[in-house]
Structures are given as C-alpha cells and as structure tokens.
C-alpha cells in the first residue's frame, strides 16, 4: 500500500521536459504525470481541476504539482490529521512564493489518493481557495530552479520565525483561550491571542485573496498597522516613520504611503475615495499603482521581519515605542 498526497498548482508550469524539485518536509515539485497514470478516474478529476476539456492538452501544458508518496498508510483515524498537516505545508511552500514576487500562486486543491497495488481505494478533493496579484488578476508563471531554491530558504526562515513567535504567544495566552489557540477552525481562534506577526499575516492573506482593489489596499495597510501601530491614538505619520526607520530603505516612497493610507481611511469609513495628490476621485491607474506599491511594501517588510530577531515584535507597545524612538537619538 502507498499513499500519494498531491496538490496541482494552477498557473505554474514548466518549459522543461521534466521537473523534479525537492522542497520541504518530504514534498517535491514535479510535472512528471506518470505519477498519475495509475487511475483513469484520477486523470478525469485532475483534468477537471485544471479546467481542461482534454486530458492530453492539460498534460502538454506542463503544469506543475506538489506531491509526497508515503510507503505506509496510517490508521483511518490519523488520515485526516495527516492530510491537514500536508495541506498546511503545501500552502506554506507555495504561498510563500509571494515573498519573492507579486503573485497569485497557491495550492488550490489537495488530493488524498490511496492506492493498494493497482486498485484505487479513495480519492478526496480536500481544499479550495485562491489568491490574486496586487492588481486583482491572475498570471501564469514559469518554473525556475533558482526561484524555488530561494523559496526553500525563505520557507525555512519563516517556519523558524513563526515557531518561535507562536510559542511565545501561546505562553502569554490565558488558560481559558489556550484550547482554541491551534484550532483548525479559524472562527474559533481568539484573535487577541495572535502575535503581531500572525495578525499581520492574517490581513496580508485577506489582501491577497480579494480582488476589490480598495479592499486590498485597506488590508495591506492593516497588515502594516499590526506591526507598527503601537498606540490607540497613533496617526499615520507615526506608522510611516516607524516603517521608514525599520526598513532603512531610501526607495521607500512616503507620498505613495500617504496616498495608500488615505484610500484606507476613506474606504474603512464608508466615504468616497480621493487621490491625496489631486484631491479628486482617483483614476483606476492610480488605485492600481497604490495597490502594487502596498503589496511591494508589505513584501519588503515581511522579508525583513522574518530575518530579524523574533523577540523584537513580541515586545510590549511601550518597549517598541522606545525602540523606534532610539532611531532618532
């Protein structure tokens, strides 16, 4: 018996004849469709998920997928846990491509495929969700070895950072809320128990999942506020200055940040949007530019955050205010 967990990655394809790239946690990225040849039913389902009408046509496009083969199948009671864990890691691996470039890639569907010899025992469509680019659309991407080598380093760093931060956050949670801290149902997880980093990632995911541009901008800014808004009366210039201090990036455009923050304020309060520069209704071009800027700013920020000391953003608001004040001394 063997178990194959597989997630087709829509919009990621290869111009190479064969890809077989080692990822993390035993998962591999491939376009070797011989792995799927054991079942005609599997072919049909796989084709349906890619939206194709002809299996050979779908195969010739060389779309990639993430997979892992297990030689032993656990007890039935443990299968759902295994699938849940596998799906989480697949989504971490593919979702973290965003750290490298503006993209819409994710693992939209995970399959649990159990085989005993040539006999098919089960096929389960497990999960479905999507991300969008900063401009609200979806693009195709070509596989690159260098891209995925860089991705693995980022994943390893983020997994380490998240583990340290979540452990510390859990230690600070009240006993009444600890039971729901790692609940797979996000609706049951107490929001106030999240670390700053986890709250920031939550808003980032919401920004990437939506295709309404003002909502995307609002969530990008909220993601940054999770890290840099440290007082209930903080104004945008406090947040702007802390971001500038932390990034230490001469290319950080203060005027674009102010414009994006204005869109956030107008949208969140149900008001008509205005372009801060012209004081008029913003054009579609301006709105898209601000969303692209906000996405890029979050990417730079998260890349720097996961490379920083995990203790930094676990500090109290008071200590972080002193930390950022020290940049002016």
N, C-alpha and C positions, 0 to 999 in steps of 0.2 A: 504493500500500500504506500501511496505517497500523496502529499497534499501540495497543491500549487496555489499560491496566493498571487493574484495578478491584477494590476491596475493599468489600463490603457491611458496614455497621456495624450489627450486631444491637442492638436496644434503643435506638437513636437514631432518632427520627422527627420530622417537622415538621408543625405545624398550618398552615403556609403552603402556598399552591398550588405555588410553585416556589422552591427554594433553589439558589443557585449561588455558593458562598463560596470565595474564593481563600485557599489555605492556604500551604504552603511547598514549595519545590523543584518548582514547577510543578503540584502537586496541587491539586485542587478538591474541595469537598464539595457534593453535589447530591442532589436527589430527582427529577431530570429523567429519567424512564425511557425517553424517546425515544432516549436513547443506547443502549438495549438492544434496539431494535426490529430490528436487522439480522439476528437469528438466532432462529428458533424453538427450536433446541437450547439456545441461551444462556438463553432465557426459562425453559425447563424446569429447567436446572441452577440458575439464580438462585432460582427458586421453592423448589427442594429445600433450598437452603442456609438459607432463611428458615423452613423447616419448614411451609410452607403447602401446601394441597391445591388451591388455586385461584389462578392467576396474577393475575387481576384483583383478587382480595381482597388479595393481598400488595401489589400496586401501590397500592391505595386507602389502605393504612395509612401511605403516605408515608415509608417508611423511607429513611434517607439512606445514601449510599455515597461513598467517596473514589475519585477516578479521575484519570488523566492520559492524554492522547492524544499519541502520537508520530507525526509525519508520515513518518519514515523508520524502517525496521526494521534493526537491526544484524545482523551475521553471526550464524549459529546459535550459534557458539561463545561469543558475547557475550550471548546472550539470558538465560542462567541468571544471569549476573552482574548484568544489568540488573534482572531480576525480584527477585533477592536484595536489591539496593540499594533498589528501590522498596518492597518489603515492609518493610524496616527502617525507612524514613522514614515509611511509613503507620502502623506500630506506634508509632513515636515520637510522631507527631502525636496519634493517638487515645489512646494510653496515658497521655500527659501531661495528659489531662483530670483525672486523679487529683489533680494539683497544685491544682486549683480546688475539687474536691468529692469526697467519698467516692463512688466509682462503680465499676461493673463493665465499663465500655466498653473494647473493644479491637477490633482488626481481625481477626476470627476466620478469615476466608478471603480470600486474594488470588487473583484470576483473571488469567491471562495470555491475552488474547484477540487473535488475529491475524486481520486481515481484508485481503482484496485485492478492492476493489470490494465486491460483494455476496456474494462467495464466502468461506466460512469455512475457514480453514486449520487452526486449532488452538484448543483450549480446555483449560486446565490448572488443576485445583484444587491450590493450592500449599501452603497452610499452615493449621493449625487449632489454636487454643488459646483459653483463656478466663480471665477474671478474675472475682472475686466482690467484693461490697461487704464492708465490715468485719464485717458480721453474717452473712456467708456466703451471701447471696442475690443475686438479680439483679433490677434495676429497669429500667423504661423511662424515657427522658429526652427532653425536647422541645428541639429545636434553638433556639438563641438566638444572634443575631449578636454581641451583647456578649460572650457566653461564649466564642465562637470567636475574637473579636478579642483577648481577654485570653489565650487559649490560644496564639496565634501569638507573642505577646511572651514568654511563658514558654518556648516551644519554642526560640526564637532564643537566649534566655539560657542554657538548659540545653545546647544544642548547642555554644555557645561555651565554656561551663564544662567540658563533657566533653572537648572537643577539646584544651583547654589541659592538663587533668589527665592525659588519656591519653597525650599527647605526652611529658609529664614522666615518667609511669610507664614508658613504653616506653624512655626513655633510661636508666632505672635497672635495666632487666631484663638479666640475664646473656645473653650471646650464645647459649648453649645453649637458652634459653627464648624467644628472640625470634621464632622461626619460628611458634610456636603462639600468639603474643600476639593476633593478629587472626583466629584460626581460627574459621570459622563453626560448627564443631562444638565446643560449649561444654565437652564432656567432655575435649577435648584442650588446653584453655587452662589454663596453670599458675596455680592460684588465688593463689599467693603473689605473682604478678606484678601482680595487680589493685591499683589505688589504693584508698584507704579509701572514696572515693565509689563506685567500681564495686562493691566488696564490699557496701556498704550498699544499693545499688540491687538487687543480686542477692537479698539477703534480703527486701527490700521486694516484689519480684516474686513470690517464693515465698509471702510472706504473702498477697498478693492472689490468687494462683492457687488456694490451698487453701480448703476450706470447713469444715474442722475447727477450731473456734474456739480451743482451747488452742494448736494448732499455729500459727495466725495470730498470736496474741499473742506466742508464742515468737520467731517470725521478725521481727515488728515490733521487739521489744526487741533482737534480734541485729543488726538494721539500725542501731539507735542505738549499739550497742556498737562497731560497726565504726568509728564516728567518735569516740566518747568514752571507750572503754576503752583506756587507754594503758599499762597495766602488768599483768603476769600475776596479780598479787595485788590488783588493783582490786576494791573492793567496790561494791555498788550505790549507796551514798551518794556515792562519788567520781564515778560516772557521772551520778547525779542532780544533783549540784552543778554539774558542767560543763555539763549541758544547761540548767540554770536560768541559769547565767551567760551562756551563748551566746544563749539565747532572749531573756533580759531581759523576760519576759512575766509580769505579775502574775497571770494566769489559769492559769499552769502549776500543776496540782494535784499536789503532792508525794505526798499519800496515795494517789491513784489510781496514780501511777507505782510506788510501793512495792508496791501490790497486784498490778499487772500483772507486776512483776519477780518477785514470789513465785510467781505462776502459771507464769512461765517456768522458774524454778528447780525447782519440783515436777515439772513436765512433763518437762523435759530429763533429770531424774534418775530418771524412771520411778516417781515417787511419786504418791500420791493428792493431788488439788488441794485447797487450803484457801483460804478467804477471810481475808485478813490481819486484817480488822476484827473478825470474829466468831470466828476460829479454828475455824470449822466448814466443812463442804462448801459451796462457793459455789453459789448458785442460778443458773439459766440467765440470769436478768435481770442478775445481777452480772457473769457471764462476758461477755455481750454488751456490757455497758456498758464493761468494760475493753478489749475489742477495739476498740470505737468510739473510746475515748479514745486508745488506742495508735496507731490509724490517723491520727487528727487530730493527734497529737503529731508523728508522722513527717512529715505534710504541712507543718506549720509549720516543722519543722526543715529539710526539703529546700528549701522555698521560700527560707528564709534562707541556706542553704548556697550555692545557685546564685547568689544575689545578693552573696555575699561574695567576697573575694579568692581566686582558685583556688589561690594559693600556701599558704593557711592550712592546709588539711588534707593538704598534701603535706609538711609539716614532720615531723621525727623525733618519736618519742614523747617524748623528753626535752624538745625545744623546745616541744611542745604542752603538756606538764605545766607548764613555766614560763609559757607564755602564759595558761593558765587560772588559775595561781597569782597572776598580776598583777592579776586582778579583785579580789582580797582586799586588795591593798596600798593 
